[in-house]
Amino acid sequence: MKIVVCVKEINCEINPFDECALECALGFEDAEIHIVSMGRERAVDPIKRLTRLGNIKAHLLCDNAFAGSDTLATSYVLSEMIKKIAPDLVICGRQSIDGDTGQVGPAISEYLGYSLITNVLEIYKSDGEKIFTRTRVCDEEASYPAVICVDRINILRFPRIGQKPKDVEILSAKDLDIDTSKCGLKGSPTQVVKSFHNEIGTRKCKFVSPENLIEIINAERKKESKKIEIKDFDKKLDTVWAVGKDVLASARSIAENVILFDIPNETDIKKSEEFILNLEKRLKTEKCDAILFPASFWGRKYAPILQVRLKTGLCADCTYLETDGNELFMYRPALGGDVTAKIKCTLKPAMATVRINSKTKNDVIISVGKGAVDYIDNFRSYADKNGFGFGVSRPVVDTGKATYDNQIGLTGKNVNPKIYVAVGISGAVQHTCAIEKAGIVIGINPDKNARIFSFCDYGIVCDAEEILKVLC
């Protein structure tokens, strides 16, 4: 078997999702593995180190013509290299930790015409004709050749002592014989208009004692829920297509005319493929200014496929949409959420996946971070006993102490309960951007200078053990 693993270098390190992809490839016995990366020459050393792990050849696509490539252009360049290798299987990490779009893997599959499986949690069988996986949605199988996008499901092994690195092949646009008008800034329909430091969701924190926690929760539960308002613009786009009811309100805020498309059951792959094909056909006779998808597992898989077919721009995980009646401006977190980027698409229809608030029956959510992970079972039991929701930060999921279904954050889910209690959570941007619509936020952390308190209405300076004495 011949396998390509797509990797991205970030600050001279390999994207951790891509490390997991490589470990999956190494699990295939006697496989010929090719690492393909696009970036600057500084990526040579971290990629070269990976070649010590086995039967691996590494290729770096490096050219000034590639600079500024968005996900559409990046996917095009990578796919042109992959065609030359002609693998049976392409494995990508689910997303990169700097961009968090999750678009490149699905877009590569569309460029190549390969089968696609996303959000893979386990590869449990390969019979030479098909690959069988467990994903975050259901069990899925695909015929070879295939592209699969894996989650952080393993840890990359260490090289054996004495295993020597191999040279990295560096290829230019000329070496690849590709159309430079389709890569770099020339081939990128999405453009960053501006970026700014993200301070959305900051609150004025009042510090209280641990004994006040239950009193505050009981008082706030009696109040009406905070209404989430979406700004309605005076000047609007003419027509926007809303793919799914979850993005209907966002579409109505920016368009005079909205056409709603009901999403198929996300486990029905055949109907989903037919649905995307139908959208593509309708666009040959109908015009629209923008198409909005939900930033769900389903939306993140199929929006990039339609993007490649339309050769237009797709902005991922938008938290806010704006229009002047002529253009659509899409706002999304970048660099792990520390920066918000304002993006526009130079072509129509513009495409976006829009972050949606997870529907929850719980008006209170207790969420545990790495600082309280040793007591996670205690907080989970307390939440269950009182009918509260339960959540965790990404570092807790990474430890294996909780599943992704519980993860709240940029790469997890947005929540908007009446009361959000963050225990042992430091307040990384990728977490706070997902709780900004909560009614009341209560932070519990032994460090009074923890960032989380800048995003809280109430702060309690104590450790997890002390607050458990109050709760239990």
Protein Blocks (a to p, Z undefined) as FASTA:
>chain_A
ZZddddddeehiacfklmmmmmmmmmpghiacdddddddfklmmmmmmmmmnmccddddd
ddfklgopafklmmmmmmmmmmmnopabdcddfbdfklonommmmmmmmmnopacdehif
bdcbdehjaccdddfkbccddddddddddddfbccddddehiacdddddddfklnopafk
lgcjllmmbdcfbdcddfehiacdddddfklmmmmmmmmmmpccddddddddfbdcfbdc
dehjklmmmmmmmcfbdcddddddfklmmlmmmmmmmmmmmmmmpccfbdcddfbfklmm
mmmmmmmmnopaddehiabdcdehlaccddddeehhlaccddddfbdcdddddddddddf
bfbdcdddfklmmmmmmmmmmmmmnopacdddfklmmnopacfklpgcjklccdddfbdc
dehiaoiaklmmmmmmpmbdcdddfblkbmklmmcfbdcdddfklmmmmmZZ
